[in-house]
Amino acid sequence: MIGNDVIDLNLARQSHWRKERFLQKAFTEDEIILIKKNNNPFEMIWTLWSAKESVYKVLMQQGETSYFNPKKIICLSESSQSSLTFRFKEQILYSSTETRMGYLHTIASVNKSILPTIVQHHVKLRKPFYKNQSNMIRQEVKTFFNHLYNVGVNKISIVKSSDGIPSVYYGSKRLPHYLSISHHGHVAGFALFKKM
């Protein structure tokens, strides 16, 4: 199971990221210390946030939680900003974040060894409207699967479960892939891993 999250850093700069109240609602005391002692606290905040969102999507797929409580997803490591380890209850989860020009893309899994093999794809969006973001990234997923299986974009569909977890179908057949989709501002992305 995998999760992903993208953050448009230009849009994030306009948020209340410097406010102590935001930090206290989203992060543990140890995470706040980690943020404040980092050379780039802005990027550290959004790396942690994106990683927690990605981990949450993994937990959703497992049926562990149905609501996002970022303080319950606890960062355990500080050795590398791009690769973090988290704990939720007794479970350990891992994330990997790529910083690109103007955005972050994070992936997460319970299995650290699969992180390098997860397919990631990002697109820049001209219009940052929710419906446009959603439609654009869904079309990117369909195009990717068309290239992968050579079946035609019109035969590929993305169906969300009642919990909001996306699956890819070819006709009525569910394809054997974990899929996670994210969009924020002017960026959208997906992560994909073939089930064993």
C-alpha positions in Angstrom: 0.0 0.0 0.0 1.2 3.4 -0.9 0.3 7.1 -0.4 1.4 10.3 -2.0 1.0 14.1 -1.6 2.1 17.1 -3.5 2.6 20.7 -2.2 2.7 23.8 -4.4 5.3 25.7 -2.4 4.2 29.1 -3.9 0.7 28.5 -2.6 2.0 27.2 0.7 4.0 30.4 1.2 0.7 32.3 1.3 -0.6 30.1 4.2 -0.3 30.6 8.0 2.8 28.3 8.2 4.7 30.7 10.5 1.9 30.9 13.1 2.6 29.0 16.3 -1.1 27.8 16.5 -0.7 26.0 13.1 2.5 24.3 14.3 0.9 23.2 17.5 -2.2 21.8 15.8 -0.2 19.8 13.2 3.1 18.8 14.8 4.4 17.2 18.0 6.8 19.2 20.3 9.7 17.2 18.9 8.7 18.0 15.3 8.3 21.7 16.1 11.9 21.6 17.5 13.0 19.8 14.3 11.3 22.5 12.2 12.8 25.4 14.1 16.3 24.1 14.1 16.3 23.3 10.4 18.2 25.6 8.0 15.0 25.9 5.9 12.0 25.8 8.3 9.5 26.5 5.5 10.6 23.5 3.5 10.8 21.3 6.6 7.2 22.2 7.6 5.9 21.2 4.2 8.1 18.1 3.9 6.7 16.9 7.3 3.1 17.9 6.3 3.3 16.2 2.9 4.9 13.0 4.5 2.1 12.9 7.1 -0.6 13.2 4.4 1.1 10.4 2.4 1.3 8.2 5.5 -2.3 8.9 6.2 -3.3 7.6 2.8 -1.5 4.4 3.5 -3.3 4.1 6.8 -6.6 4.8 5.1 -6.0 1.8 2.7 -5.3 -0.4 5.7 -8.5 0.7 7.4 -6.5 2.1 10.3 -8.1 5.6 10.5 -10.8 7.5 8.7 -9.8 11.0 9.6 -6.5 12.9 9.3 -5.0 13.8 12.7 -1.4 14.8 11.9 -0.2 14.8 15.5 -1.0 11.0 15.7 1.5 10.4 12.9 4.8 10.9 14.7 8.1 11.6 12.9 10.8 9.4 14.4 13.8 10.4 12.3 15.7 13.5 11.5 18.7 12.2 9.7 17.5 13.1 6.3 14.8 15.6 5.4 14.0 13.7 2.2 13.6 10.3 3.9 11.6 10.2 7.1 10.3 7.4 9.4 7.0 7.7 11.2 5.0 5.8 13.8 1.3 5.5 14.0 0.2 3.5 17.1 2.6 0.5 16.9 3.2 0.6 13.1 6.3 2.1 11.4 5.9 3.8 8.0 8.4 5.4 5.6 8.4 8.4 3.3 10.5 9.8 0.6 10.2 13.4 -0.6 11.5 15.0 -3.8 11.8 18.8 -3.9 11.3 20.1 -7.4 11.2 23.6 -8.8 8.3 25.1 -6.8 6.8 22.0 -5.3 7.3 18.8 -3.2 6.1 15.3 -4.1 6.1 12.7 -1.3 5.5 9.0 -1.3 5.0 6.7 1.6 4.7 3.0 2.4 4.9 0.5 5.2 7.7 -1.2 3.2 10.8 1.0 2.9 12.4 -1.2 0.3 9.6 -0.5 -2.3 9.9 3.3 -2.1 12.5 3.5 -4.9 10.3 1.3 -7.2 7.1 3.4 -6.8 6.3 5.2 -10.1 5.8 8.9 -9.6 4.5 11.4 -12.0 3.8 15.1 -11.6 2.3 17.7 -13.8 2.1 21.5 -13.7 -1.4 22.9 -14.0 -2.3 26.2 -15.6 -5.5 26.7 -13.6 -5.5 25.8 -9.9 -9.2 25.0 -9.7 -10.1 21.8 -7.8 -12.2 20.3 -10.7 -9.4 21.1 -13.2 -6.8 19.5 -10.9 -8.8 16.4 -10.4 -9.7 15.9 -14.1 -6.1 16.7 -15.3 -4.4 14.1 -13.0 -7.0 11.5 -13.7 -6.3 12.0 -17.4 -2.6 11.6 -16.7 -3.2 8.3 -14.9 -5.4 7.0 -17.8 -2.7 8.0 -20.3 0.0 6.2 -18.2 -2.1 3.0 -18.1 -2.8 3.3 -21.8 1.0 3.3 -22.5 1.6 0.5 -19.9 -1.1 -1.9 -21.3 -1.8 -0.4 -24.7 -5.6 -0.7 -24.2 -6.9 2.8 -25.0 -7.6 5.7 -22.7 -11.4 5.4 -23.0 -11.3 1.8 -21.5 -9.4 2.9 -18.4 -11.4 4.4 -15.5 -10.5 5.5 -12.0 -13.0 4.6 -9.3 -12.9 5.8 -5.7 -14.1 3.7 -2.8 -16.5 5.1 -0.2 -13.3 6.0 1.8 -11.9 7.9 -1.2 -9.3 5.4 -2.1 -8.7 5.3 -5.9 -8.5 2.1 -8.0 -7.8 1.7 -11.7 -10.1 -0.4 -13.9 -9.8 -1.7 -17.4 -13.5 -2.1 -18.3 -15.0 -3.9 -15.3 -11.6 -5.5 -14.3 -9.7 -3.9 -11.4 -6.0 -3.6 -12.3 -3.5 -5.0 -9.8 -1.9 -1.6 -8.8 -1.9 0.6 -5.7 -2.7 4.1 -6.8 -2.5 7.4 -4.9 -3.5 10.8 -6.3 -2.8 14.3 -5.0 -3.2 17.9 -6.2 -2.5 21.3 -4.7 -2.5 24.7 -6.4 -0.6 24.5 -9.7 0.7 20.9 -9.3 -0.8 17.4 -9.4 0.8 14.0 -9.1 0.2 10.3 -8.7 2.1 7.4 -7.3 1.7 3.9 -8.5 2.9 0.4 -7.4 2.0 -2.9 -8.9 0.7 -5.4 -6.3 2.7 -8.5 -5.8 
